[in-house]
């Protein structure tokens, strides 16, 4: 199947994968970095969904978040700054048997890789895209990111950044054929996990923006969101990100939002009040480009030869 | 009106050839002919030329066509700079270049001929068949321009004839703009004794591909017949170009089609591209039919994504290529470096055009050689090969895939606008089932075996593929050890660089020295690469005919270079390259020898062989005619330091 040997697809003795089976190199992020929590949530997701490590591929760009693949035990592609999405689409194109995850940061996705972000969302090939958004360039040591708040001070804007930030959710909701747009936070493991799980099960490209703490360069940025529950808005709906009542109770602001309602999704995303978390939009029926790219995977050698001869006949003298 | 006076297409060859008298009709047998059809853009001159060329090929003549392409899609009508059209060189022997000046030119208006004059495409005696409708134009300015041009051409020594192309076409269709090209094909078929039924068949195939109805096909058949009949009535002397049977099955196509079919034959599954002239048509051919052979064309959002997508597919165990031209190569640079660093097999086709920057989008140059070899930051050894013919355009795709996988490396295939757009004959490839094999060693991965288990001598290693148990690794563009773990230690980086470089040496050890064309030792060796081979060899033939001892070598492998070059160079008094890229002339004004910048292959050969390799190169935006090369060779043979065009 898929041009690869069939005995790769099943181990002779099915086994149960434990959490440890997904652990790669020891994570070298700063202590207190929000990426640690995302890594744990993803490892848990892989375990719960029993994804064979050899069938799982983590693709990333460059930046702190993009070290993600190294800390997983799975296949990984730690490529170029901003270019994770084209690579992930290429991986996915002819390998529908693989589980594809993308780890990208706000510089990677929303600045140098913006074109790919727009188009990958439109391609809607099945994969989970995690935007680990800490509002700052960390690996290159504290420069303004496109999601940095206006006035935020960095090494490139010591007098404060001049412009309002890009809101990745607003942008994603504006892309034709978007099919899964969600937002969560690194410090709420239950909501984070529930969001990633829903993303993984979505038949298309699931874009998840994760507000992620950078204690080194953006210390205290999300403190108010963490200490004042009224600063977050939990979107609830049976078709949305479903969390336990215990988790729900942490949120004083809740709003039922049907994720099939795009105009309401945009209204919530535009709101300047509380920071919304949950599922903005989902359309499981959106067209998938991987339906096109995986055409003809099983074409036999004889059929290929016949097609070639037919082509050559056309040019025959 | 054209009796006899009009029967002198006057190729030099004509004079010597015996004529055969058949009643009143004289049919002269000639060895070859160069015909051009030129027009405003969108008048179908190229389609006409392709059909006529295909007919010639199907009659077992040698063939080489050159598209004459304006930079804009629709430049202003009757503009001197906007000539669109095609040159068709056909002959008894195989034809491998565009030749020198045209013998006969059909022009839909007189103004576009000026650009052909500027290009040096015409000679005294060239027969010009010009649509006479402009002489009867309602616009006095057009009438005046037309008369002035006829006088210019006449005094320049061209054999100018006005023929009623539009008027005759109008008798069959209300819109002669869209029919006159077929009338001209009919005309040419009569002049050169081509089988009109073959032309009809080509027209039918073309219109069926474009999903046109029978009615339109029938109309175009009538136009072919009308053009043919008109020529039969008005041309007393006609010509034939005898055929030599090829002895093997042949196909006729342009170089981009050959690349596309080669990609299919190579078992490619993914062609990821972004539109760019002159590379795009290769993807068009693939897009039309790739799915029958189990492949897809991905039109990416940009050049960078195109190569990234291909690399992702290759990482996932699929055969992938990307097709682009110079500006696209520049954009892909970072990813190409990653492919080298992380050892990801990839076939990269660069259909070269004039540079730098946007340069000459539709025109040929061989300007990407050094950028291909050295274009990435750091040391990025990879394989670079260049086809010199249509046959090689096809087969090098198979070679490239094989090398990419065996050496776990990107392989660049440098074609150019000349090969890409020229139609020529090649032996029908014998497609091997083996070429379609899965891309990877599918035996189980040994638990714990490193992702880069470099062989110390060759640098070659086996690669694990997602899905393969036990092989999981994280590919990275950072410096890494055998396990693909990020490693900044100096000894690890040094060793990994050694290993990647060693692959190039290992490949060279498997290559044979290049074959020499012409004299195996003597006064002058001409070294070229890529599409210039046919013209260089024709120029070598001409100077050898005068008793000079001259040989030529065409290099297919540029990285690594083919072995044995120093030894071969040592057999000649002088060694020079001939290329379509920029170099300063020898001791040209303003360029003392110490500041002379050499053409790209010359740079490379001087650096690698320590031989004082000279060069002659031009960037005319068109293929080098044999005559220009011949003049350069003669000037070097005479020991002149400077040569003129």
HADDOCK unambig.tbl for C-alpha pairs under 7 A between the chains (distance, minus, plus):
assign (segid A and resid 3 and name CA) (segid B and resid 438 and name CA) 6.67 0.50 0.50
assign (segid A and resid 5 and name CA) (segid B and resid 442 and name CA) 6.71 0.50 0.50
assign (segid A and resid 8 and name CA) (segid B and resid 467 and name CA) 5.98 0.50 0.50
assign (segid A and resid 8 and name CA) (segid B and resid 468 and name CA) 5.66 0.50 0.50
assign (segid A and resid 8 and name CA) (segid B and resid 469 and name CA) 6.81 0.50 0.50
assign (segid A and resid 9 and name CA) (segid B and resid 467 and name CA) 6.77 0.50 0.50
assign (segid A and resid 54 and name CA) (segid B and resid 466 and name CA) 5.81 0.50 0.50
assign (segid A and resid 54 and name CA) (segid B and resid 467 and name CA) 4.90 0.50 0.50
assign (segid A and resid 54 and name CA) (segid B and resid 468 and name CA) 5.98 0.50 0.50
assign (segid A and resid 54 and name CA) (segid B and resid 469 and name CA) 5.35 0.50 0.50
assign (segid A and resid 54 and name CA) (segid B and resid 472 and name CA) 5.80 0.50 0.50
assign (segid A and resid 55 and name CA) (segid B and resid 466 and name CA) 6.07 0.50 0.50
assign (segid A and resid 55 and name CA) (segid B and resid 467 and name CA) 4.79 0.50 0.50
assign (segid A and resid 69 and name CA) (segid B and resid 474 and name CA) 6.50 0.50 0.50
assign (segid A and resid 70 and name CA) (segid B and resid 474 and name CA) 6.06 0.50 0.50
assign (segid A and resid 74 and name CA) (segid B and resid 472 and name CA) 5.30 0.50 0.50
assign (segid A and resid 74 and name CA) (segid B and resid 473 and name CA) 6.66 0.50 0.50
assign (segid A and resid 75 and name CA) (segid B and resid 466 and name CA) 6.04 0.50 0.50
assign (segid A and resid 75 and name CA) (segid B and resid 472 and name CA) 4.62 0.50 0.50
assign (segid A and resid 75 and name CA) (segid B and resid 473 and name CA) 5.06 0.50 0.50
assign (segid A and resid 75 and name CA) (segid B and resid 474 and name CA) 5.59 0.50 0.50
assign (segid A and resid 76 and name CA) (segid B and resid 473 and name CA) 6.10 0.50 0.50
assign (segid A and resid 76 and name CA) (segid B and resid 474 and name CA) 3.97 0.50 0.50
assign (segid A and resid 76 and name CA) (segid B and resid 475 and name CA) 5.79 0.50 0.50
assign (segid A and resid 77 and name CA) (segid B and resid 474 and name CA) 5.54 0.50 0.50
assign (segid A and resid 77 and name CA) (segid B and resid 475 and name CA) 4.72 0.50 0.50
assign (segid A and resid 77 and name CA) (segid B and resid 476 and name CA) 6.16 0.50 0.50
assign (segid A and resid 78 and name CA) (segid B and resid 474 and name CA) 6.73 0.50 0.50
assign (segid A and resid 78 and name CA) (segid B and resid 475 and name CA) 5.82 0.50 0.50
assign (segid A and resid 78 and name CA) (segid B and resid 476 and name CA) 4.68 0.50 0.50
assign (segid A and resid 78 and name CA) (segid B and resid 477 and name CA) 6.75 0.50 0.50
assign (segid A and resid 79 and name CA) (segid B and resid 476 and name CA) 5.83 0.50 0.50
assign (segid A and resid 79 and name CA) (segid B and resid 477 and name CA) 5.76 0.50 0.50
assign (segid A and resid 86 and name CA) (segid B and resid 305 and name CA) 5.13 0.50 0.50
assign (segid A and resid 86 and name CA) (segid B and resid 308 and name CA) 5.25 0.50 0.50
assign (segid A and resid 86 and name CA) (segid B and resid 309 and name CA) 4.78 0.50 0.50
assign (segid A and resid 87 and name CA) (segid B and resid 308 and name CA) 4.87 0.50 0.50
assign (segid A and resid 87 and name CA) (segid B and resid 309 and name CA) 4.74 0.50 0.50
assign (segid A and resid 87 and name CA) (segid B and resid 311 and name CA) 6.43 0.50 0.50
assign (segid A and resid 87 and name CA) (segid B and resid 312 and name CA) 4.26 0.50 0.50
assign (segid A and resid 88 and name CA) (segid B and resid 312 and name CA) 6.12 0.50 0.50
assign (segid A and resid 89 and name CA) (segid B and resid 309 and name CA) 6.10 0.50 0.50
assign (segid A and resid 90 and name CA) (segid B and resid 309 and name CA) 4.02 0.50 0.50
assign (segid A and resid 90 and name CA) (segid B and resid 310 and name CA) 5.89 0.50 0.50
assign (segid A and resid 90 and name CA) (segid B and resid 311 and name CA) 6.88 0.50 0.50
assign (segid A and resid 90 and name CA) (segid B and resid 312 and name CA) 4.22 0.50 0.50
assign (segid A and resid 90 and name CA) (segid B and resid 313 and name CA) 4.40 0.50 0.50
assign (segid A and resid 91 and name CA) (segid B and resid 312 and name CA) 4.44 0.50 0.50
assign (segid A and resid 91 and name CA) (segid B and resid 313 and name CA) 4.59 0.50 0.50
assign (segid A and resid 91 and name CA) (segid B and resid 315 and name CA) 6.89 0.50 0.50
assign (segid A and resid 91 and name CA) (segid B and resid 316 and name CA) 5.32 0.50 0.50
assign (segid A and resid 93 and name CA) (segid B and resid 313 and name CA) 6.74 0.50 0.50
assign (segid A and resid 94 and name CA) (segid B and resid 313 and name CA) 6.93 0.50 0.50
assign (segid A and resid 119 and name CA) (segid B and resid 301 and name CA) 6.75 0.50 0.50
assign (segid A and resid 293 and name CA) (segid B and resid 296 and name CA) 6.28 0.50 0.50
assign (segid A and resid 296 and name CA) (segid B and resid 291 and name CA) 6.39 0.50 0.50
assign (segid A and resid 296 and name CA) (segid B and resid 294 and name CA) 4.54 0.50 0.50
assign (segid A and resid 296 and name CA) (segid B and resid 295 and name CA) 6.73 0.50 0.50
assign (segid A and resid 297 and name CA) (segid B and resid 294 and name CA) 6.00 0.50 0.50
assign (segid A and resid 299 and name CA) (segid B and resid 293 and name CA) 6.95 0.50 0.50
assign (segid A and resid 299 and name CA) (segid B and resid 294 and name CA) 5.17 0.50 0.50
assign (segid A and resid 301 and name CA) (segid B and resid 436 and name CA) 6.83 0.50 0.50
assign (segid A and resid 303 and name CA) (segid B and resid 293 and name CA) 6.74 0.50 0.50
assign (segid A and resid 304 and name CA) (segid B and resid 292 and name CA) 6.73 0.50 0.50
assign (segid A and resid 304 and name CA) (segid B and resid 293 and name CA) 4.19 0.50 0.50
assign (segid A and resid 304 and name CA) (segid B and resid 294 and name CA) 6.63 0.50 0.50
assign (segid A and resid 307 and name CA) (segid B and resid 292 and name CA) 5.68 0.50 0.50
assign (segid A and resid 307 and name CA) (segid B and resid 293 and name CA) 5.61 0.50 0.50
assign (segid A and resid 308 and name CA) (segid B and resid 265 and name CA) 6.81 0.50 0.50
assign (segid A and resid 308 and name CA) (segid B and resid 293 and name CA) 6.92 0.50 0.50
assign (segid A and resid 315 and name CA) (segid B and resid 251 and name CA) 5.01 0.50 0.50
assign (segid A and resid 315 and name CA) (segid B and resid 252 and name CA) 5.45 0.50 0.50
assign (segid A and resid 315 and name CA) (segid B and resid 253 and name CA) 6.45 0.50 0.50
assign (segid A and resid 316 and name CA) (segid B and resid 250 and name CA) 5.99 0.50 0.50
assign (segid A and resid 316 and name CA) (segid B and resid 251 and name CA) 4.21 0.50 0.50
assign (segid A and resid 316 and name CA) (segid B and resid 252 and name CA) 6.53 0.50 0.50
assign (segid A and resid 317 and name CA) (segid B and resid 57 and name CA) 6.56 0.50 0.50
assign (segid A and resid 317 and name CA) (segid B and resid 58 and name CA) 4.59 0.50 0.50
assign (segid A and resid 317 and name CA) (segid B and resid 250 and name CA) 5.56 0.50 0.50
assign (segid A and resid 317 and name CA) (segid B and resid 251 and name CA) 5.17 0.50 0.50
assign (segid A and resid 317 and name CA) (segid B and resid 252 and name CA) 6.52 0.50 0.50
